[in-house]
Amino acid sequence: MCDIVTKMKANPSDVSELEVAIKLENRLLRKQGHKVSRTIKPSCKEIKLELDLSQTRVELVVKQHLENQGWEVYFSENSFLCGLFGLAFWEVIFADVESAFINRYQHRPLDLYHSNFVDKRVEQIQAAFQTISEQGLNQLLDIYDLKYGIANPFVHWNHFPKALIEHSMEAIPNALIVELFKVILSDLKLFRNGMPDLIAFKDDEFHWIEVKGPGDKLQDNQWRWIKEFERLSVPFSVCYVNH
């Protein structure tokens, strides 16, 4: 078991395997009587509210609470940032790469979650980042209209209104968008999940909010994003309701 854990930690297949290896290693050390320091979690702002949850789900209650304070709020979860990513990298996702598409009915390339996905599309990815850096998200409005309804593994049209692009253009700096997209590209399978429940906009401000009802706690995929939010100074809070 120790050898397996050592190998996992030395050469993990992805971030989640490294996390598992560290947990197993700490558990083994404790069983052997060693003192193990607690893992330090990334820091984030916490909001604690007492709200009536008898009528609807907790995320919608918090959404209404924030709207009463003048924010425009979307219950978008992963659909927001993934939607922006899917539009911005449409040509990357559907690039004519050998063996990526074998029939016309595929909604994603076969190698989407392979470790060499990015390496095979370096030029297209660099071009996409350059466009965002120079023009922001303006081109996404046209792509949205042109591609609306077409299957894309990152764009969930029913949960991704065009207004989210318009708000993002006003409130989120281009440089930050680039960095968030780099996080997703670092592991497309892991980082397409775990994003906050709500995205809120007011004038040229934005704020991400993860909502936790009674008894609910943050999961590993959410902690991964919180770590990145802390690194990038992203406006983010965890809202605990009736805890």
C-alpha positions, -999 to +999 in steps of 0.1 A: +000+000+000+028+024+009+045+017-025+013+024-043+007+057-025+043+067-031+040+060-068+006+079-070+021+109-052+053+109-074+035+106-107-002+114-104-024+112-134-042+144-124-048+167-095-075+145-080-052+115-079-026+136-061-052+147-036-061+111-029-025+101-026-019+128+000-050+118+020-039+081+020-004+090+030-016+111+059-039+083+070-011+057+069+012+081+089-014+085+116-019+048+119+018+044+124+016+069+152+031+099+134+017+134+140+004+148+107-003+185+103-037+194+091-040+205+055-044+242+053-074+251+031-075+282+009-091+312+025-124+327+013-150+352+025-179+336+043-215+350+045-239+336+071-276+342+066-309+332+083-335+328+056-369+311+050-362+279+031-397+265+033-409+276-002-380+268-026-344+256-029-317+274-010-299+287-040-330+305-053-336+320-018-301+335-017-305+347-053-336+366-043-318+380-012-290+394-034-314+407-060-331+427-032-298+443-026-295+455-062-275+427-078-285+409-110-280+372-102-279+341-123-282+306-109-257+292-134-234+269-116-208+254-141-228+267-171-215+303-168-177+299-171-179+267-191-203+286-215-178+314-220-150+289-225-170+268-250-177+299-271-142+314-269-126+281-278-152+268-303-126+265-331-102+248-307-127+222-296-138+214-331-104+218-347-096+194-376-072+172-356-064+137-368-087+110-352-105+135-331-137+132-351-148+099-367-184+108-375-205+139-381-227+132-350-200+137-324-206+166-300-170+166-288-136+154-300-126+119-289-094+132-272-111+160-253-100+146-219-067+132-231-035+146-216-022+158-250-054+176-261-038+210-255-005+201-272-023+191-304-040+225-306-013+249-293-016+274-322-054+276-321-053+280-283-027+308-285-048+325-312-079+323-290-060+338-260-046+366-282-081+375-294-094+377-258-065+397-246-069+422-275-107+423-280-122+409-248-153+388-252-169+410-279-166+382-306-186+358-283-218+377-290-215+369-327-205+333-320-235+329-297-259+340-324-241+320-351-238+287-331-269+289-309-284+255-304-255+236-318-241+209-295-209+219-277-196+199-246-191+231-226-222+252-237-255+244-221-278+268-240-308+265-217-287+277-188-265+302-206-284+334-217-266+359-239-268+385-211-241+366-192-217+375-220-227+411-219-223+414-181-189+397-183-177+422-209-186+450-185-174+435-152-147+409-156-112+420-168-099+404-199-067+393-181-087+375-155-108+357-181-076+345-197-064+332-164-096+314-156-096+298-190-060+286-184-073+269-152-099+250-172-074+240-199-050+227-172-075+198-167-106+199-188-123+170-170-117+182-134-121+220-138-153+219-158-170+212-125-170+227-090-178+263-099-200+284-077-238+283-078-244+320-084-228+347-104-239+382-095-234+415-113-239+451-103-227+479-126-190+470-133-187+446-104-192+409-102-192+383-074-193+345-074-213+329-045-213+292-035-244+285-015-245+259+013-277+250+030-281+233+064-257+204+067-240+210+034-203+214+031-177+222+004-165+193-018-131+186-032-139+200-067-151+232-051-120+236-030-099+233-062-117+263-076-115+282-043-077+277-044-076+292-079-099+321-069-076+329-040-046+329-062-063+351-088-080+374-063-115+366-077-144+381-058-160+351-042-179+341-011-194+310+005-229+317+017-240+295+046-277+296+051-292+286+085-260+269+096 
